[in-house]
């Protein structure tokens, strides 16, 4: 008889946790669309609101769907994620800095 694969280490979330994560993700997505479509904020404030909502949505996905938390079992996963995020930030920030510096030095204003 074939046995179903069961995972007893508790790493998977419950249905209620997935439902809460899904509802939060939908609310954040609708809020992002509303911030853009309503045209009630100036463009710079709209970008700031979208950035904040995007960061909150990333955290919601990491916590509710990828089960990334500060527990002892997740410490290596958390450290790897932080290292990967820092690497991406350095690469993107360095690229933007180099592109800006090149544009200034080439006088392409």
DSSP file (Angstrom, degrees, kcal/mol; ACC not computed):
  #  RESIDUE AA STRUCTURE BP1 BP2  ACC     N-H-->O    O-->H-N    N-H-->O    O-->H-N    TCO  KAPPA ALPHA  PHI   PSI    X-CA   Y-CA   Z-CA
    1    1 A X              0   0    0      0, 0.0     2,-0.4     0, 0.0     0, 0.0   0.000 360.0 360.0 360.0 137.4    0.0    0.0    0.0
    2    2 A X        -     0   0    0      1,-0.0     2,-0.4     0, 0.0     0, 0.0  -0.633 360.0-145.1 -80.6 134.5    1.2    3.4   -0.8
    3    3 A X        -     0   0    0     -2,-0.4     2,-0.2     3,-0.0     3,-0.0  -0.814  15.9-117.6-102.1 142.1    1.5    5.8    2.1
    4    4 A X        -     0   0    0     -2,-0.4     2,-0.5     1,-0.1    -1,-0.0  -0.492  34.8-106.5 -73.1 144.3    0.7    9.4    1.9
    5    5 A X        -     0   0    0     -2,-0.2     2,-0.4     2,-0.0    -1,-0.1  -0.594  41.7-172.8 -73.4 122.9    3.6   11.7    2.6
    6    6 A X        -     0   0    0     -2,-0.5     2,-0.6    -3,-0.0    -3,-0.0  -0.947  15.0-152.5-120.0 142.7    3.1   13.3    6.0
    7    7 A X        +     0   0    0     -2,-0.4     3,-0.4     1,-0.1     5,-0.2  -0.950  16.3 173.5-116.2 113.6    5.3   16.1    7.5
    8    8 A X        +     0   0    0     -2,-0.6    -1,-0.1     1,-0.2    -2,-0.0   0.291  56.9  90.8-104.7  10.2    5.3   16.1   11.3
    9    9 A X  S    S-     0   0    0      1,-0.0    -1,-0.2     0, 0.0    -2,-0.0   0.515  91.9-123.6 -86.6  -1.3    7.9   18.8   11.9
   10   10 A X  S    S+     0   0    0     -3,-0.4    -2,-0.1     1,-0.1    -1,-0.0   0.679  71.7 128.8  75.5  17.0    5.4   21.6   12.0
   11   11 A X        +     0   0    0      2,-0.1     2,-0.3    62,-0.0    -1,-0.1   0.681  53.0  78.7 -81.1 -15.5    7.0   23.6    9.3
   12   12 A X  S    S-     0   0    0     -5,-0.2     2,-0.1     1,-0.1    53,-0.1  -0.697  80.8-122.8 -95.0 147.1    3.8   24.0    7.3
   13   13 A X        -     0   0    0     -2,-0.3     2,-0.1    51,-0.1    -1,-0.1  -0.276  24.5-105.9 -82.0 169.1    1.2   26.5    8.2
   14   14 A X     >  -     0   0    0      1,-0.1     4,-2.2    -2,-0.1     5,-0.2  -0.388  32.6-104.4 -86.9 169.7   -2.4   25.9    9.0
   15   15 A X  H  > S+     0   0    0      1,-0.2     4,-2.5     2,-0.2     5,-0.2   0.881 122.1  54.4 -62.8 -37.2   -5.3   26.7    6.7
   16   16 A X  H  > S+     0   0    0      2,-0.2     4,-2.5     1,-0.2    -1,-0.2   0.886 107.0  50.5 -66.4 -36.8   -6.2   29.7    8.8
   17   17 A X  H  > S+     0   0    0      2,-0.2     4,-2.5     1,-0.2    -1,-0.2   0.916 112.0  47.4 -66.0 -41.9   -2.6   31.1    8.5
   18   18 A X  H  X S+     0   0    0     -4,-2.2     4,-2.6     2,-0.2    -2,-0.2   0.903 112.4  49.9 -64.1 -39.7   -2.8   30.7    4.7
   19   19 A X  H  X S+     0   0    0     -4,-2.5     4,-2.6     2,-0.2    -2,-0.2   0.909 110.9  48.6 -66.0 -42.1   -6.2   32.3    4.7
   20   20 A X  H  X S+     0   0    0     -4,-2.5     4,-2.6     2,-0.2    -2,-0.2   0.928 112.9  48.5 -62.5 -44.7   -5.0   35.3    6.8
   21   21 A X  H  X S+     0   0    0     -4,-2.5     4,-2.4     2,-0.2    -2,-0.2   0.905 112.1  48.9 -61.1 -42.4   -2.0   35.6    4.5
   22   22 A X  H  X S+     0   0    0     -4,-2.6     4,-2.5     2,-0.2    -2,-0.2   0.928 111.8  48.0 -64.0 -45.4   -4.1   35.5    1.4
   23   23 A X  H  X S+     0   0    0     -4,-2.6     4,-2.6     1,-0.2    -2,-0.2   0.919 112.9  48.5 -63.2 -43.3   -6.6   38.1    2.7
   24   24 A X  H  X S+     0   0    0     -4,-2.6     4,-2.6     2,-0.2    -1,-0.2   0.905 111.2  50.6 -62.7 -41.0   -3.7   40.4    3.8
   25   25 A X  H  X S+     0   0    0     -4,-2.4     4,-2.1     2,-0.2    -2,-0.2   0.903 111.6  47.6 -63.7 -40.9   -2.1   40.0    0.4
   26   26 A X  H  X S+     0   0    0     -4,-2.5     4,-2.7     2,-0.2     5,-0.2   0.924 112.1  49.8 -65.8 -43.9   -5.3   40.9   -1.4
   27   27 A X  H  X S+     0   0    0     -4,-2.6     4,-2.5     1,-0.2    -2,-0.2   0.919 112.1  47.6 -61.1 -43.7   -5.9   43.9    0.8
   28   28 A X  H  X S+     0   0    0     -4,-2.6     4,-1.9     2,-0.2    -1,-0.2   0.876 112.3  49.7 -66.1 -37.0   -2.4   45.2    0.2
   29   29 A X  H  X S+     0   0    0     -4,-2.1     4,-2.3     2,-0.2    -2,-0.2   0.925 112.3  46.8 -66.7 -44.6   -2.8   44.7   -3.5
   30   30 A X  H  X S+     0   0    0     -4,-2.7     4,-2.7     1,-0.2    -2,-0.2   0.895 111.0  53.0 -64.0 -39.7   -6.1   46.5   -3.6
   31   31 A X  H  X S+     0   0    0     -4,-2.5     4,-2.3    -5,-0.2    -1,-0.2   0.888 108.3  50.7 -62.9 -38.5   -4.6   49.3   -1.5
   32   32 A X  H  X S+     0   0    0     -4,-1.9     4,-1.5     2,-0.2    -2,-0.2   0.936 112.4  45.5 -64.2 -46.6   -1.8   49.7   -4.0
   33   33 A X  H  X S+     0   0    0     -4,-2.3     4,-3.0     1,-0.2     5,-0.2   0.903 113.0  51.3 -63.1 -39.9   -4.2   49.9   -6.9
   34   34 A X  H  X S+     0   0    0     -4,-2.7     4,-2.1     1,-0.2    -1,-0.2   0.884 105.7  55.0 -65.4 -38.2   -6.4   52.3   -5.1
   35   35 A X  H  < S+     0   0    0     -4,-2.3     4,-0.4    -5,-0.2     6,-0.4   0.864 116.9  37.2 -63.1 -34.6   -3.4   54.6   -4.2
   36   36 A X  H  < S+     0   0    0     -4,-1.5     3,-0.5    -5,-0.1    -2,-0.2   0.910 118.9  45.7 -82.8 -44.8   -2.5   54.8   -7.9
   37   37 A X  H  < S+     0   0    0     -4,-3.0    -2,-0.2     1,-0.2    -3,-0.2   0.758 105.3  60.0 -74.9 -24.9   -6.0   55.0   -9.4
   38   38 A X  S  < S-     0   0    0     -4,-2.1    -1,-0.2    -5,-0.2    -2,-0.1   0.769  83.0-154.1 -76.4 -25.0   -7.5   57.5   -7.0
   39   39 A X        +     0   0    0     -3,-0.5    -3,-0.1    -4,-0.4    -4,-0.1   0.831  54.0 126.4  54.8  36.1   -5.0   60.3   -7.9
   40   40 A X        +     0   0    0     -5,-0.3     2,-0.3     2,-0.1    -1,-0.1   0.601  58.2  63.5 -96.5 -13.4   -5.5   61.9   -4.5
   41   41 A X  S    S-     0   0    0     -6,-0.4     2,-0.0    -5,-0.1     5,-0.0  -0.807  90.8-105.8-109.3 150.8   -1.8   61.9   -3.6
   42   42 A X     >  -     0   0    0     -2,-0.3     4,-2.5     1,-0.1     3,-0.4  -0.364  41.6-104.0 -66.3 157.4    1.1   63.8   -5.3
   43   43 A X  H  > S+     0   0    0      1,-0.2     4,-2.2     2,-0.2     5,-0.2   0.861 119.7  50.7 -55.2 -41.0    3.4   61.5   -7.4
   44   44 A X  H  > S+     0   0    0      1,-0.2     4,-1.7     2,-0.2    -1,-0.2   0.894 112.5  46.6 -67.1 -37.0    6.2   61.5   -4.9
   45   45 A X  H  > S+     0   0    0     -3,-0.4     4,-2.6     2,-0.2    -1,-0.2   0.866 109.3  55.3 -70.6 -35.5    3.9   60.5   -2.0
   46   46 A X  H  X S+     0   0    0     -4,-2.5     4,-2.7     2,-0.2    -2,-0.2   0.914 107.6  49.2 -62.1 -42.3    2.3   57.8   -4.2
   47   47 A X  H  X S+     0   0    0     -4,-2.2     4,-2.3     2,-0.2    -1,-0.2   0.902 111.1  50.0 -63.8 -40.1    5.7   56.3   -4.8
   48   48 A X  H  X S+     0   0    0     -4,-1.7     4,-2.3     2,-0.2    -2,-0.2   0.907 111.9  47.6 -64.6 -41.7    6.4   56.3   -1.1
   49   49 A X  H  X S+     0   0    0     -4,-2.6     4,-2.7     2,-0.2    -2,-0.2   0.918 112.3  49.3 -65.4 -43.6    3.0   54.7   -0.3
   50   50 A X  H  X S+     0   0    0     -4,-2.7     4,-2.2     2,-0.2    -2,-0.2   0.888 110.6  50.9 -63.0 -39.0    3.6   52.0   -3.0
   51   51 A X  H  X S+     0   0    0     -4,-2.3     4,-2.2     2,-0.2    -2,-0.2   0.933 111.8  47.0 -63.8 -45.3    7.1   51.3   -1.6
   52   52 A X  H  X S+     0   0    0     -4,-2.3     4,-2.3     1,-0.2    -2,-0.2   0.933 113.3  48.0 -61.5 -46.7    5.7   50.9    1.9
   53   53 A X  H  X S+     0   0    0     -4,-2.7     4,-2.2     1,-0.2    -1,-0.2   0.857 110.6  52.4 -64.1 -35.1    2.9   48.7    0.8
   54   54 A X  H  X S+     0   0    0     -4,-2.2     4,-2.2     2,-0.2    -1,-0.2   0.909 109.5  48.3 -66.8 -41.8    5.3   46.6   -1.3
   55   55 A X  H  X S+     0   0    0     -4,-2.2     4,-2.1     2,-0.2    -2,-0.2   0.912 112.2  49.1 -65.1 -41.6    7.6   46.1    1.7
   56   56 A X  H  X S+     0   0    0     -4,-2.3     4,-2.4     1,-0.2    -1,-0.2   0.900 110.8  50.8 -63.7 -39.4    4.7   45.1    3.9
   57   57 A X  H  X S+     0   0    0     -4,-2.2     4,-2.4     2,-0.2    -2,-0.2   0.874 107.5  53.0 -68.1 -35.8    3.5   42.6    1.2
   58   58 A X  H  X S+     0   0    0     -4,-2.2     4,-2.5     2,-0.2    -1,-0.2   0.927 110.3  48.2 -61.6 -44.0    7.0   41.1    1.0
   59   59 A X  H  X S+     0   0    0     -4,-2.1     4,-2.5     2,-0.2     5,-0.3   0.908 109.9  52.2 -63.8 -41.6    6.9   40.5    4.8
   60   60 A X  H  X>S+     0   0    0     -4,-2.4     4,-2.8     1,-0.2     5,-0.5   0.926 111.7  46.4 -60.0 -45.2    3.4   39.0    4.6
   61   61 A X  I  X>S+     0   0    0     -4,-2.4     5,-1.9     1,-0.2     4,-1.6   0.910 112.9  49.3 -64.8 -41.8    4.5   36.6    1.9
   62   62 A X  I  <5S+     0   0    0     -4,-2.5     6,-2.9     3,-0.2    -1,-0.2   0.898 119.5  36.8 -64.4 -40.1    7.7   35.6    3.8
   63   63 A X  I  <5S+     0   0    0     -4,-2.5     4,-0.3     4,-0.2    -2,-0.2   0.943 126.5  31.7 -79.8 -49.2    5.8   35.0    7.1
   64   64 A X  I  <5S+     0   0    0     -4,-2.8    -3,-0.2    -5,-0.3    -2,-0.2   0.810 132.4  24.2 -86.0 -29.9    2.6   33.5    6.0
   65   65 A X  I  <<S+     0   0    0     -4,-1.6    -3,-0.2    -5,-0.5   -52,-0.1   0.796 130.8  34.8-107.0 -35.8    3.6   31.5    2.8
   66   66 A X  S   <S-     0   0    0     -5,-1.9    -3,-0.2     2,-0.1    -4,-0.1   0.486  95.2-135.8 -96.5  -3.7    7.3   30.8    3.2
   67   67 A X        +     0   0    0     -6,-0.3     2,-0.6    -4,-0.3    -4,-0.2   0.833  41.8 164.7  55.0  39.0    7.0   30.4    7.0
   68   68 A X        +     0   0    0     -6,-2.9     2,-0.2    -7,-0.1    -1,-0.2  -0.783  11.1 141.3 -89.0 119.0   10.2   32.4    7.6
   69   69 A X        -     0   0    0     -2,-0.6     9,-0.2     2,-0.1     8,-0.0  -0.778  62.9 -93.2-144.2-172.6   10.4   33.5   11.2
   70   70 A X  S    S+     0   0    0     -2,-0.2     5,-0.1     8,-0.1    -2,-0.1   0.170  74.4 128.0 -97.9  18.7   12.9   33.9   14.0
   71   71 A X  S >  S-     0   0    0      1,-0.1     3,-0.7     3,-0.1     4,-0.3  -0.281  73.7-109.1 -70.7 162.7   12.6   30.4   15.5
   72   72 A X  G >  S+     0   0    0      1,-0.2     3,-1.0     2,-0.2     4,-0.3   0.842 117.9  55.8 -61.9 -35.1   15.7   28.3   16.0
   73   73 A X  G 3  S+     0   0    0      1,-0.2     4,-0.3     2,-0.1     3,-0.3   0.792 110.8  44.9 -68.4 -27.1   14.7   25.9   13.2
   74   74 A X  G <> S+     0   0    0     -3,-0.7     4,-2.7     1,-0.2    -1,-0.2   0.338  80.7 103.5 -98.6   6.1   14.5   28.8   10.7
   75   75 A X  H <> S+     0   0    0     -3,-1.0     4,-2.4    -4,-0.3     5,-0.2   0.890  83.3  45.6 -61.8 -41.2   17.7   30.6   11.7
   76   76 A X  H  > S+     0   0    0     -4,-0.3     4,-2.5    -3,-0.3    -1,-0.2   0.911 113.8  49.3 -68.4 -40.5   19.8   29.4    8.7
   77   77 A X  H  > S+     0   0    0     -4,-0.3     4,-2.2     2,-0.2    -2,-0.2   0.906 112.2  48.9 -63.1 -40.3   17.0   30.2    6.3
   78   78 A X  H  X S+     0   0    0     -4,-2.7     4,-2.6     2,-0.2    -2,-0.2   0.914 111.6  48.4 -66.1 -43.1   16.6   33.6    7.8
   79   79 A X  H  X S+     0   0    0     -4,-2.4     4,-2.4    -5,-0.2    -2,-0.2   0.905 111.9  49.6 -64.0 -40.7   20.4   34.3    7.6
   80   80 A X  H  X S+     0   0    0     -4,-2.5     4,-2.4     2,-0.2    -1,-0.2   0.899 111.7  48.9 -64.3 -40.3   20.5   33.1    4.0
   81   81 A X  H  X S+     0   0    0     -4,-2.2     4,-2.8     2,-0.2     5,-0.2   0.929 111.4  48.7 -64.9 -44.7   17.5   35.4    3.1
   82   82 A X  H  X S+     0   0    0     -4,-2.6     4,-2.5     1,-0.2    -2,-0.2   0.911 112.7  48.5 -62.4 -42.3   19.1   38.4    4.8
   83   83 A X  H  X S+     0   0    0     -4,-2.4     4,-2.3     2,-0.2    -1,-0.2   0.920 112.8  47.6 -63.0 -43.8   22.4   37.7    3.0
   84   84 A X  H  X S+     0   0    0     -4,-2.4     4,-2.3     2,-0.2    -2,-0.2   0.912 113.0  48.4 -64.5 -42.2   20.6   37.4   -0.4
   85   85 A X  H  X S+     0   0    0     -4,-2.8     4,-2.4     2,-0.2    -2,-0.2   0.912 111.9  49.2 -64.6 -42.2   18.6   40.5    0.2
   86   86 A X  H  X S+     0   0    0     -4,-2.5     4,-2.4    -5,-0.2    -1,-0.2   0.897 110.6  51.3 -63.8 -39.7   21.7   42.5    1.2
   87   87 A X  H  X S+     0   0    0     -4,-2.3     4,-2.5     2,-0.2    -2,-0.2   0.924 110.7  47.8 -62.8 -44.8   23.6   41.2   -1.9
   88   88 A X  H  X S+     0   0    0     -4,-2.3     4,-2.7     1,-0.2     5,-0.3   0.909 111.8  50.3 -62.9 -42.2   20.7   42.3   -4.2
   89   89 A X  H  X S+     0   0    0     -4,-2.4     4,-2.8     1,-0.2     5,-0.2   0.910 111.8  47.7 -63.4 -42.1   20.6   45.7   -2.5
   90   90 A X  H  X S+     0   0    0     -4,-2.4     4,-2.7     2,-0.2     5,-0.2   0.916 113.8  47.2 -65.1 -42.8   24.3   46.2   -2.9
   91   91 A X  H  X S+     0   0    0     -4,-2.5     4,-2.3     2,-0.2    -2,-0.2   0.942 117.1  41.6 -65.5 -47.4   24.2   45.2   -6.6
   92   92 A X  H  X S+     0   0    0     -4,-2.7     4,-2.5     2,-0.2     5,-0.2   0.928 117.3  47.8 -66.9 -44.6   21.2   47.3   -7.5
   93   93 A X  H  X S+     0   0    0     -4,-2.8     4,-2.4    -5,-0.3    -2,-0.2   0.913 113.3  48.3 -62.3 -42.8   22.5   50.3   -5.4
   94   94 A X  H  X S+     0   0    0     -4,-2.7     4,-2.6    -5,-0.2    -1,-0.2   0.898 111.2  50.4 -63.4 -40.7   26.0   50.0   -6.9
   95   95 A X  H  X S+     0   0    0     -4,-2.3     4,-2.6    -5,-0.2    -2,-0.2   0.928 111.8  47.0 -63.6 -45.3   24.6   49.8  -10.4
   96   96 A X  H  X S+     0   0    0     -4,-2.5     4,-2.4     2,-0.2    -2,-0.2   0.899 112.6  50.5 -63.7 -39.7   22.4   52.9   -9.9
   97   97 A X  H  X S+     0   0    0     -4,-2.4     4,-2.9     2,-0.2     5,-0.2   0.929 112.0  46.7 -62.9 -45.5   25.4   54.8   -8.4
   98   98 A X  H  X S+     0   0    0     -4,-2.6     4,-2.5     2,-0.2     5,-0.2   0.911 113.0  49.0 -64.3 -42.4   27.6   53.8  -11.3
   99   99 A X  H  X S+     0   0    0     -4,-2.6     4,-2.1     2,-0.2    -1,-0.2   0.910 114.3  45.6 -64.7 -41.2   25.0   54.8  -13.9
  100  100 A X  H  X S+     0   0    0     -4,-2.4     4,-2.3     2,-0.2    -2,-0.2   0.929 113.7  48.7 -66.5 -45.5   24.4   58.2  -12.1
  101  101 A X  H  X S+     0   0    0     -4,-2.9     4,-2.5     1,-0.2    -2,-0.2   0.889 111.9  49.5 -63.2 -40.0   28.1   58.9  -11.8
  102  102 A X  H  X S+     0   0    0     -4,-2.5     4,-1.8    -5,-0.2    -1,-0.2   0.909 110.4  50.4 -65.5 -41.3   28.7   58.0  -15.4
  103  103 A X  H  <>S+     0   0    0     -4,-2.1     5,-1.9    -5,-0.2     4,-0.4   0.898 112.2  47.3 -64.7 -39.2   25.9   60.3  -16.5
  104  104 A X  H ><5S+     0   0    0     -4,-2.3     3,-0.9     1,-0.2    -2,-0.2   0.927 114.1  46.4 -67.2 -44.6   27.2   63.2  -14.4
  105  105 A X  H 3<5S+     0   0    0     -4,-2.5    -1,-0.2     1,-0.2    -2,-0.2   0.755 111.9  50.5 -71.6 -23.7   30.8   62.7  -15.7
  106  106 A X  T 3<5S-     0   0    0     -4,-1.8    -1,-0.2    -5,-0.2    -2,-0.2   0.503 105.4-131.4 -89.2  -4.4   29.6   62.5  -19.3
  107  107 A X  T < 5 +     0   0    0     -3,-0.9    -3,-0.2    -4,-0.4    -2,-0.1   0.916  51.4 153.6  54.4  49.5   27.6   65.7  -18.9
  108  108 A X      <       0   0    0     -5,-1.9    -1,-0.1     1,-0.2    -4,-0.1  -0.110 360.0 360.0 -98.2  36.6   24.5   64.1  -20.5
  109  109 A X              0   0    0     -5,-0.1    -1,-0.2    -6,-0.1    -2,-0.1   0.472 360.0 360.0 -82.3 360.0   22.1   66.3  -18.7
